[in-house]
């Protein structure tokens, strides 16, 4: 599957999670609300750290993109993917069903594949990427 196809599958899965989830239930549950806000802030902070000139929704880095290692990228390599996973988890938890679980699992799988594809390309693009990857975690600071 190409990077663009993975992105479109990702969007479809997020839409499915929003369809079956409940934003009202997120607002009514303090824990889900806090995790949702953290996920949103993580995504925004990651975008801010990366900058619009480096950003691409696809796993293919933009030509001339710089390797960002500051802010949240000092601790994890794919904070935007982590943000999407957390939002998906919160939506699933508002209405946990088998279909929702499958959708969330597929979303996490797609994001994992995108991250691996992106890392392969970043390694070719930036000689220092291997060192950066060795000292940071992929999705969860200090864990994974």
Phi, psi and omega in degrees: 000138180282166179299321179294318179297319177299319178298316180293323175296318178303312180299316179301314181295322177295317178299318178298317179296321176294322180296315182273341179276184182219113177291332176296318179294328177296314181294331183276343183251113185302321182292312178298321180298315180296315179296320178298315179296318177300316180298316179296315179296321177300314179297316179294317179297318179297316179298317178299313180297322182286319183086148185294335180287337179264340188290140170211134178286348181264159181286359179269114179298149177294149176299132179079005180295142179270152175279115182269126180230018180250173179061225181294334180291350174288337185248326178220149185275337185228063183295330179292321177294320177300318178301313180296319178298317180295318178298317177299318178298314179299315179298318178299316183293341177288335181205073186290116177228166177298316179298319177296320179296315178298316180298314179297317179298317177296318179299313180298320178297316179297317180294324178295316178296316178300317180297317179295319179297315180297318181294323177298316180290322179293327177296322178288327185278326185234117181298334182272001185295321180300317179295317178299314181296328181290334183254001178232159177268161185285309187234325186239118182308134176066000184240295186214000000 
